[in-house]
């Protein structure tokens, strides 16, 4: 059975000005629509983006963030994400240092993540994922952003590490210089030492002594690609300094050279363009120069750029063999000759001279035989596919494709034969410069401390027509923004199809989007790595269809004596002044709706177990948070290369060295003021309600848990007096306390705290200084069409240059990003 697949498409204008309409086309029922729908359901083109106030932080500061989930395909309500898990992962160890869950509401997630003062300085990944997973158990929405944690106060110990250029006797030598704190005693100097170890190896010690200089020797054989971090602890008296030294990968890596003929194949007798990629086997890009050989005779000299990307033209001849020979790299290792793909005697060649285009795409199709082909364009996000009627091709044909009906961003052009099978494929970017614009208008560019800043915001489309939208605005000190690892919502959305889910290979997303040459090369290269149509035409079996699942938080109520629960309870939840009721089943299990357990970050969620209309205290509560395991399962690979400069490293780089930034002074005050607990438990009772009365009895029936003179809460493993019910009275026995299992602190789902900045109360305090690197943050502001949006805030006592940033989504479905710099003058 056949049916007509009527697709409004585009027109093809041939160079001879012949016009061919492209709209309806007969296709097999199972060959396209069903396969595209199946592929889209299994691989939704959704995009997760997290905007943060800055990228360089100090411990105890807050990461203010706004999560945007752009869903490109319709899903059932039960499959729409409602949880966003946000974590900090060490870049060198991938260990999760901090993780919290936040509520997603209609695709938006405001959040704040307070950094503990125990956080070790260094490079981290801010990693986020939602609670929807695929058949393989992996999250379908993942976002990563590199951030840096500095320290605002100089540690008492400083250490420099210098790795020697040459190895001796198969060992790496690290010369270490230790700077002793002032007034260090002779005794402490003589006893000082450095302990060090590689992952999964025993710790070793080396004495520092009076010289302040030591040398650490490591066998080269122990330093592998996945094990090249040396963990060190320098001890002087009672002071310790931890520092991770990144080691060079001394063992000679092999080159990973890959070739990607444009369109897919080399064809004998047809001119082709070939992209090539040069990386090391550990994943790092490497810049190379090489000779292109035909039957071992050089015919061209080619090279890759700093990103490991390059391309060359070739006209394959019948019977010839083509290879590439690496020429002049210091890391050169055998083999240095790499074969190109063998040319096919028949086939078709597709060339797109410029893949980053506006409204017209120029293509060249070459073949040695008469061919009937059809053109298909598939959008990378929606997976919407448009098919053209057959076109006869013999020899070479050049065409200009009008892209009026093609969505902006990345698309895949596929040439199909009569049976719908792919002949050639190439990625391109449509409507590259058709961007929305955001205009930030301020009264002046220079302000004094504690002065009001009034800004007007206006959004327009590419044609200058006003738009509404939802956006986030921040004002942050420039020195707290990473100028190398940049990202924004526009660049992220339009380049995400080029990114690997498992790596962090393109840290400067903004550069990739705005550098047209770089984007061209990536489209060429990444397009050669993925064959969209091959994925669309996978076997039509139920096993190949990836099903989505939304993970849920699960709680378990149990009796303290571990006896089996055979009835239902009610969990009474207090969110500030609101109360919610969550029922359990007859085994004590409950599945809370995230909306019913939302609290402000660092807030307190009170939970009580109810039996009927009375609260009980003979139960425990445990929480199974699947997001913890999900975050640990996310593969994270960093591309540290042999060519990276690791020779000199110092703990001094962890210091916040940004001129007149006095934020660390403010943070010291915050630490002192914020030492009390958010919610102390009543008069010596712990989270389970267990307490010890003033006479030393555990859960004494004579004294209340709220008695002001109760002893501190009981300690697991300690023995206490216990009044056991015995007939009409009590029998006093000794009882070992088994501990408290009440994971109410794991039950909460968070939302952002209120950002205050320089509010009216702070402005009135003329004798107290407020040094702030983030002076304004407001997520998800609604902009009304044909109306300017006003924002007002005050500068703090910290001078310097600041950047006002606006990013978000406009009502036409496209994105916005703009920034403006202001200066705050010293007093």
N, C-alpha and C positions, 0 to 999 in steps of 0.2 A: 504494500500500500504506500502511495506517495501523497504528499500534501504540499501546498505552496507556503513557503516561509517568506512572508512579505516583510522586507526590512528597508525602511527609509535610510538611504546611505549617502552617497556622495557622487560627484561627477568626475570622470577622468578626462582631462584635456590632453590629447596627444600633441606631440610637437607639430604634427601636420594640421593642427587646429581641428581635427576630427573630434566630435563630441560623442561619448558613449554614456548613456544613462545607467546608473547602478542602483537598482532597487530590489525587485522581487527575483527569487531564484528557486527552482525546484531542487530539493535535496531529500535524502532518505530520512525517514522519520527518526530512526535511532542514531543517525550519524552525527547530529549536531545539537539540537535543542536539549535532548535528554542528557547528553554528555556534558554540555556546558552547565546545565542546572546542577548536575551531580558534582562537578568540579567546584562550582561556586559554593555549594553547601558545605563541602569538605574543606575548602580553602577560602574563607571569607576575606575580602580585601580590606578589613577594618584596620584602623590605625589608632594606636595609643600614643599620646604625647603628654609629657609632663613639663609645664613651665615652672621654673624656680626663680626665686628673687635674685640669687647670685650663684657663683660656682666656687668661691673660696670662703671657708667658714672657720670659726674658732669653736672649741668645745664650749658647751652651755648655750651657744647660739641656736636659733631656730631656723630650720629649712622651711620657708613658706613656699607652698607649691599649689598649682592648679592643674588637675588632670582632665584632659580632653579625650573622650573616646568617640572616634568618628566611625560609626557603623555604616558600612557601604551596602549591606544586604539586610533584608528583612528577616528577623528571627522571631520565634515564639517567645512570649514573655518569660517562659521558664528557662530559656537559653540566653537571655540578655544579662550581661554581667551586672552584679550589684555589689561586688566587693573589689577593692583595689588594695593589693598588698604592696607596701613600699619598704624596701630594705637598703641598708648600707652594706656593701661588700668590699673587703679589702682588695685592692687591685693586684697585690702581690701574692696573697694567699687564697683569695676568693672566699674567705670565711665571712659569714654573716655577723656583723657587729651589732645591728639594731634592726628590728622589723615590727611594723604595726599594720593593722587592717583599717581601711577607710571605706565609707559608704559612697557608692556611685549612684547618683540620682539623675535620670534622664541624660546620661552620658557625661555628666560633669561631676568633678570630685575636688572640692576645696580641702586642703590639708595643711597641717603644720607638724613638723617632726623635730622635737627638741633633742639636741645632741648632749649626751652625758659628759660630765667633766672628766670622766675616766677614758674618753675616747683617745686612742693613740694617733698622733699626727701622721699624715701620709696621704697617699692617693687612694680614692675610693670610687666605686661605681654605685650611683643611686639607681637601683633596679626596681622596676615596678611590673606587676602582672595582674591580670584580672582572674576571676574564679571560674572561667569557662575553659575547658580543656578538650583536646581532640581524642581520637581513639587511642593514640599512643600515650596519653596521659600528660601531654605537654600543653602549657597555656597557649591560647591562640593570640593573645595580646601581650606583648613584652616591650618594655622601654628601658633603655640604659642611658645614663648620662654620667660622665666623669666629673667628679668634684674633688676638691683638695681640702683637707683639714690641717690647719696650721696651729701653732701654739703662740699665745700672746705674750707669754713671759719667758725669759731666757732660762733654760734649765741650768742647774748648777754644774752639769758635766756637758762638755762638747767633744765630739770625736770626728776626725777626718779619716776617710778610707781612700787609699790610692792603689788601684790594681796595676801591677806591672805589665808593661806591653808584651814582654816575652815570657814564655814559660820555660822552666828549667826542671829537668828530671821528671817530666810529666806532671808537674804541679803548678798550681796558680798561687802567686804570692801577693798578699794584700798588706801594704805598709800602712800602719795605723798610728795616728797622732792623737794623743789624749790631752785635753786641756783641763788641768785640775782646778777645782774651785779655789777661790782665794782662801788663804789661812788653813789649807789642808795640812793636818798634822803629819809629821814624819812617819808615825806609826800607820796612819791610813794610807799614805803613799806606798809604803813598803808592802802593804797587804792588798793593794788594789789589783784587780784582774779583769780580764774579758772572757766571758763564756760564749761559745758559739756552736752552732750546729746547722746542718742541712736538714730538710724535711725527712722524717722517718729515720734519722740517724742519732746516735748518742751525742750528748753534749761534751765539749772539751773546754779546758781552761788554759789560758796563757797569762802569766804574771806580767803586770805592767812595770811595777817597781818605780825607781826614782827617775828613770830616763824619759818617761812619758811617751816612748815610741816602742812599738813591738811589730813583729811581722807574723801574719797568719798564713800558713801553708795548707793548701787543699789539693788532694789528688784530682787530676783532670777527669779521671774515670767516674768520679762521683757527681760531677756537674753535668746534668742532662738538661734537655729543653724544658722538661716539666719539673725540674728540681734545681733551679739556679738562683734561689734566694738563700742567702746566708743570714740566719737569725743570730743577732749578737746582743749581749747584755753587758754593759760596762759597770762595774761595781767599785765605788770608792767610799769607804766608810759605810754609812747607812744610806747612801744615795745610789740609785740605779738609773741607767739610761738604756732603753731598748731601741735598737735601730736595725732595720733590714737592709742588707747590702745586696744589690742586684749584680749578679755575676755574669760576665760574658760567656757565651756558649763557645768554648774553646774547641771542642771537637768539631772537625770540619763538616759543616752541613752540605748536603747536596742541593743543587738548584732544582727547582720545580718549574720547568719551562712548559707553557701550554700555548697552543695555537687555536685561533677561532676564526676560520674563514667566514667572511661576511655572507650571511644567508644560510650557512651550514656546511657547504661542500666546496672543494676545489674541483673544477671541471677542465679536462684537457682542451686546450685551444681557446679558452675563454679567460679574459682578464679578470682577476679577482683581487679584492682587498682583504688582507689577513691581519687581525689583531693578535698580539702576543703578550703574554704576561710572564714576568720574571719574579719569582719569589724563592725564598729559601724553604727547605722542608719543614722548618718550624713555623712557617706561615708569614714571616716578615717580608715586605716588599724590598727589592734590591734593584738599583739602577745598573743596567748592563749595556755594553756595546758588543755587537756580534757581526759575523759575516754570514750572508745568505749564499749557500752553495748549490750549484746545479751540477750534478755528477762530480762532486768534490772540487768544482771550480767556482771561485768567488764571482758572484754577479751583482752583489749589492752590499753596502754596509748599513746596518740598522741599529737602533738603540731604543731602550725604554727610558721613561722619565723617572722622577723621584718617587712616583707612585707605583713603579714597576709595570707601566703600561706603554705600549707602542704599537705601531702598525706599519705594514709595507704592502706594495703592489707586486703581483706576480702573474705571469702568463705561463701556466704549466704546459710543457711539451710532452708529446707522446713518447713513452719509453724512458723519460728522465726521472732521476731521483733528486729530491730536494731536502737539504739539511741546513741546520743553523749551528754555527760554531762560535762559542763565547770567546771574546778576545781579551779584555783588559780589566779584569776585576781582581782585587787583592785576595778575595775569598775563593778564587778559582780552584775547583776540585774536579777530578775526573768523575764521570765522563763530561766532556765539554762540547760534545756534538749531539744534537737532538734532531730526530727526523720529523719532517712536516707530514701532515696527513697525506695519504696517497690520492692523487687526482682520480676522479671518476671519468671513464671514457664518454659517458653521457650524463646529462643532468641539466640543471638550470642555475644560473647565477643571479643573485639579487644584490644590487648596490644602491645605497642611500648616501649620496655625497655629504649631505648635512642632515643629521638626525635631530638636532635641536632647532625647531622651526616655529614659524608663526601659524598662518592659516593655510599654507600650501606645502605639500611634501613632494619633492622631486625624487623619482626612482629610475633605475635602469635595470632592465631584465634582459638577460642574454641566454640563448640556447642554440644548439647546433641542429635541432630537429624541430619540426612543426609541433607546437604545443598548444593545447587548450588549457588555460589556467583561470583560476578565479582568485580574487583578492579578498582577504578577510582581515578586518581590524578588530582587535580585542583590547578593551580598556583594562589596565592593570588593577584597578580598584573595584569597579563594579562587575568586571568580567563580561560586560555587555559586548556582544560580537555582531558585526555587520558584514554581510557577504555581498559581493558584486557578481553580476552575470559573467559568463565565460568570455575570455579575451584570447584571440589567436595571436601567438607569438612565434616568430621565426627569425633567427639571427639576433638582432639587438633592437629593443624597443625602449624608448624613454617616455616617461609619463609624468604629469603634474597632477597630484591628487588634491582636490579641495577638501579641507578638513572642517567645513562648517558644522557638520553633524557629529563630529568626533569630540569626545570630552577632553578637557585640558589635562595635561600631564602625560604620564608614560602610557604608551600603547604598543601593541605588537602587530606588525604587518606580516601576514602569512600568505604564501602562494600555495594554492591547493590544486590538485589534479581533479579529474572528473569524478573520482570516487571520494573526494573530500580528504585525501591524504596529503600531508604537508610535503612540499617540494623545497621550500626555502623560508626562512623566517628572520625577522630583524626588528629590533625595538627602536622607537623614536619618541620624541617629546613634542606634543602638540601645544600650540598657543603659548609659547614660552614667555613672551613679554606681555601677555594680556593679564596684567595683575591688578588686583585691588590696591588702593592707596589709602594710607592713614596719615592725616595731617595733624601734627601737634603744634598748637599755637600757645606761646607764653609771652608775658609782658616784657620780659628782658632775659638776658642770658647769664646775668651775674646777680647773686643774692648775698645778703649778710646772714650770719648765724641767727637762728630763731626768727626768720622772716617768712612771711606767707608766700607760697607759690600757687598761683592760679593758672590752670592750663585748660585749653579748649581742645576737644578731640573731634575729628570729623572723618568719616569713611566714605570713599567713592569707589566706583568700579573703574575699569580700564577706560571707559568713555567719559569719565568725570561725573557720572550720575550718582547722587547721594544714596547711601545704603545704611540700613540698620545692622545690628550684629551684637555679638556677645564677646567681650574681650577682657583681658587682664592687664592691669597697669601697675608698674613698679617704678621706684626711683632708688637707685643703688649707687654706692661709691664705685667709680671706675676701677679702682685697684682691686676690687673684690670680684671682678668679672674676668674670666679667662679669655685672653685674646687669641689663643691658639686653638683650643677645643670649643668651638662655637656651634650653637644650634638654635633654631627658632622654628615655630610651627609651620611656616610656609616651606622652608627648606626640608624639614623633616618629612612632611606629608608627601612632597613630590619626589623625594629620593628614596623613600623607604623600600620600594620594590627592588632597589639595587643593593640593599644592605643584607648581610648575612645575619640570620637569627642567632647564630651561635658565636659570633665574634664581635669585637669592638674595633673593627679595622678602619673605619672612617670616622675619626673623632671630630673632625671639623666638617660637620654637615653643611654649615652655611657656605663654606668655600666650595664644596662639591656642587651646590645648586647654582651659585652665582658665577663660578668659573666655567664658562661655556665650553672651553676646550677640554677641561677635566670631565665635565658631564658627558661630552661627546664620546670620549674614550671609554668611560664607564658603561655607557649604553651599548657601545660596540662589544666590549668585553663581556659584560654580564649577560647580554643577549645571547652570546655564543654559549654560555654555560647552561642556559635553560631552554628547553624546547617546549613551549607552551602547548602546542598542538599535540605533542606526544602525550602530555599529561591529560589533555582533554579526551584523548582517544584510548584511555586505559580500558582493559576488559570490563565489560558491563556485568560485574558480579557484585553481590551484596557485600562480599568481604572487602572489596576495594573502596567502598563508600565509608568515609571516616565520619563517625557519629560524634556530635558534640555533647558535652555534659557540663552542668553547672554545679560546682562543689558547694557544700553547705557546712557551716559550723555545727558541731554536734556536742551536746552535753550529756553527762551521766551522773545521776543522783544515786548514791549508795549508802547503806547503813554503815555506821562506824565499826560495828562488830562483824562486818562482811557477810551478814546473813542476806538471803535472797529477797529482793523486793518483788512483791506480788500485787501491788496496787499503784494507782496513779497519785501523783503529787502536783502541786502548782508552784511554779517558781515566780516569786513576786520581785519584780525589777523596778528600781527607782532610778529614773533619769532626771537628775536635779529635782524638780518638784512634781514630775509626772510619774505615775505608776503604771506598769504593764504586767499582764499575767501571761505566763507561758506554761502550758500544760505538759506533763510528761506522759509517756505510755506506761503500761503496767510493769515494765522492767526498769523504769527510772530514766529512760532516754528522752531527750527533748531536742528539737530542731528550731532554734530561735530565728525569727525573721530579722535580718540586719537592722531594719528600721526601728525595731522595738528595743534595740540595745545600743543605739547611737549615743555617744557622749562626746563632749568637747575634749580634745587632746589634753592629757594630764589631769582630766577630771576623774570623778569617782563614780563607779556603778555599784550600787548597793543591791545585793541579791539575798532573798530569804526563801527558804523552803516552807511551804504551807501545806498542812494537812487539814482539810476543811477550812475553818476560819481562824486557825491558830498556827503560829509559827513553831517550828520544831528545831532542835539543835543536835539531833543524834544522827545526822547525815553528813556525808562529804559530797563534794562536787568536783568533777574533773571535766576538762574541755578538750575535745579533739579538734584542733585547728588544722585543716588540710593545707592551708596556705603556707604553713611552716615547711612542710615536706615539699610542696610545689616549688617554693623559692629555692630550696637546696638542690632541686633537680634541674634547674635552669643551667645549661652549660654556659660557661663563660671562659672564653679564650682571648688572651691578649697577645699581640704580635710583637714580642721582643726579639729583635734581630741581632745577629752577630755584629752588624755594622753600627749598632746603636752605641753612643758614647757612654760607657759605664765606668770609665777609668777613674774619675774622681767623684766621690760622693761624701756628703757631710750632713751631720745632724743639724747644722746651722740652717739648712734649706727648709727645715720645718718651722722656722721662726717667721712670724708675721712681720715682714719688712716692707711697709708701704708708707714711708714718709711720716706724715703727721696723723696717721690713723691711731686714735686713742681708744678704740673700742675695747681693748683688753682691760683698760681701767674701769670702764663701765661694767664689764663682765665680772670683775672681782667683786664689785658691789652687789651684783645680782646673786652671785654665789653665796655671799654672806647673808643677804636678805632672804634667800629662798631655801634655807636649810631645813625648815620644818616640814613635816610630812603633810601631804594633801589631805589625808583622812586618818587620824589616829583611831585605833580601835579602843572601845570604851574601857577605861580603867583596868587595863591589864588583860583583856580578852583578845584572843587572836581571831583570825578570819573565820574560823569554825565556831567561834563562840566559846571555846574552851578557856578556862581561867583558873587561877590559883588564889584562894582567899588568903587573908592576912594570917590565918592559922596554918597555912600550908596544905590545905585540902584541894584536890583537883575537882573542879566543878561542884563546889560545896553547896549542898541544898539549903544550908542555913544562911549563907551570904549570897548576895546578888552578883551577877557579872558586872554590874554597874557600880559596885561599892568603890568608894574613892580610895580606900586603903588596901585594895587588892595587891597581891604580889605581881611581878612581871608575868607575862604569858608562859605557859609550860613549854619545856624543851623536849624534843623527841629523844627518847632513850633514857631520860631521867626518871627516877622513881618518886612518886608522890603518895600521900595519904589519900584514901578514897573511901567515901561512905557508901557501902553497898546495902541496898534495901534488903532487910532481913526480918520477915514477919511483920510485926507492927512497928519495928524500929529500924536501926541501921547497924551494920557490922563494919567496923573500920579495918581495911586491909591496905597493903601496899600495892600500887599499880604502876607498871612501867608505861609511860606515855608513848603511844604509837605514832604520834605526829598528827599534823593537820593537813588534810587534802581539801582545799577549798580554792579552786582556781578561778575565782570570780574576776580577778584582774585580767585573765585571758578572754573573758566573755565579751568585753566591750569592743564595739566597732566605732572608730573615731571620725570626727570631723574637725575642721580647723578652729583654733582659738581665734579670738578677735585680735586684729593687729591695731595697736594704738598709736605707734609712732610718737611724735611730739604733740601730745594732746594738751588741752587747756591747763590741766593740773601741773604738768611738767613746765609749761611756759611760765607759770606763776612762781615756780621755785627758782628764784634768781641766784641763790647761793649754792645750788647744786648743778653740776654740769652733766649733760647727757650727750654721750658720744655714740652716734649710730651710723652704721654703714648702710643699713636699709632704712630710709626715712618715709617710704610710702609703699604699701602693698594692698591691692584690692582686686580679688579675682571675680570674674564673671559679671562685669558691669554690662548692663543692657543699654545699647545705643539705639535711639529712635531715628528712623529715616527722616531726612530734611530738618534735623535738629542737632546742634552741637551738644556734646556731652561735656559737662564741667567737672573738674576735680580740683580740690584744694587740699594743701597740706603745708606743714611748716618744716623748715630746715632745722637740724639739730645744732649742737655746739661743735660738731666736727667739720672742719673746713676741707676743701678739696674739690675735685671734679666729680660730678654725678651724672648718671645716665637715666633719663626717663624712657621706659620701654612700654610699648603697647603691642599685644599679640592676641589673636583670637580668630573667630569665625564670623564671616559676614552672612547676611541673609540670602545672598546669591549662591551660597555653598562653597565659595572660595575663601581663602584665608587672608589674614592681614598681619603685618609686622612693620613696626617703625620705631625709631629711637631718636632722641634728641639729648644733647649734652648741655648741662648747666654747671656753673661754678659757684661754690660757696666760699666766700672770702673769710680770712682770719679776722678775729676781733681786733 
